[in-house]
Amino acid sequence: MATAQGPLSLLWGWLWSERFWLPENVSWADLEGPADGYGYPRGRHILSVFPLAAGIFFVRLLFERFIAKPCALRIGIEDSGPYQAQPNAILEKVFISITKYPDKKRLEGLSKQLDWNVRKIQCWFRHRRNQDKPPTLTKFCESMWRFTFYLCIFYYGIRFLWSSPWFWDIRQCWHNYPFQPLSSGLYYYYIMELAFYWSLMFSQFTDIKRKDFLIMFVHHLVTIGLISFSYINNMVRVGTLIMCLHDVSDFLLEAAKLANYAKYQRLCDTLFVIFSAVFMVTRLGIYPFWILNTTLFESWEIIGPYASWWLLNGLLLTLQVLHVIWSYLIARIALKALIRGKVSKDDRSDVESSSEEEDVTTCTKSPCDSSSRNGANRVNGHMGGSYWAEE
């Protein structure tokens, strides 16, 4: 037994090394003393996140079933999937075994074999690809859940921070560090955010798959790592600023997606413009020049660097790289909007849509009519259906 406990104790001691987590001349025993509210943050508090994450996921299921779905049906989003491609054994075999995107040569061969025109075959393949995609109702329910959570947590966060001294003087994040008491309000804010991102980490494997799945997976890992590390070594003050800064654009994105699914195109375009402006200002302006400035330079000046300080700043810089990638994708949408006079389909979209009116008109006139009940397969108003991607 003693032999087995030796390596385990060594590993445990390495994971919770004071020299890694805490500044010089500070020990875990120093943070065991009394303080206001919930005392000081402790690693064991993180364990409460997992049952809470499971609870959030359960609440989400109830919310989508009893709140989001009735709202979607009430505004006219039908409980049906995309237009079903007409059965055809030859085309189905090509789709399953060879390619979902036939080239010009293959299209011409199939046209001769079936005595169909090329446009009709293109239309069939487009419908068949969209047939496997989730209906608009599912996407609406997912977005409504995220919109509701982001809006509520942002409202809670801004109310909490408004009365916090470090919101007005960011250098307060480092004064008397790490001996900064953990209030009950700060504890609930942190644990709820962390539990929500853990729920997203697991649910992304069952949610609608998008082209930026890997980026989102990295994003969730970095976010969970940041929240957990900053909590354990009591960098929670700057952590609250980062969380609130991100939530302000997240709920705007989900609101724009909801408007798009409901076909409120003017509202969608307006929300997209607002979201784009807020995203650029917060992620490319406030975050690097306010947050990164204080974590990299002001904290160095006041408390000096140590092991976990380097790790946290590395995670923050990784997050900034993701901000640049998403800003590029948003800029591409905005550029297309300026060129075409409308917001076009996002490269990260989870559903195909025909981007040219000629395409839509031809398919509509052909026997395999491409008009989807929920607008997922046609250009509708100012933008293609299902264009919004998850941030």
Beta strands, then each sheet from edge to edge (+ up, - down):
strand 1: 379-380
strand 2: 383-384
sheet 1: 1+ 2-
end
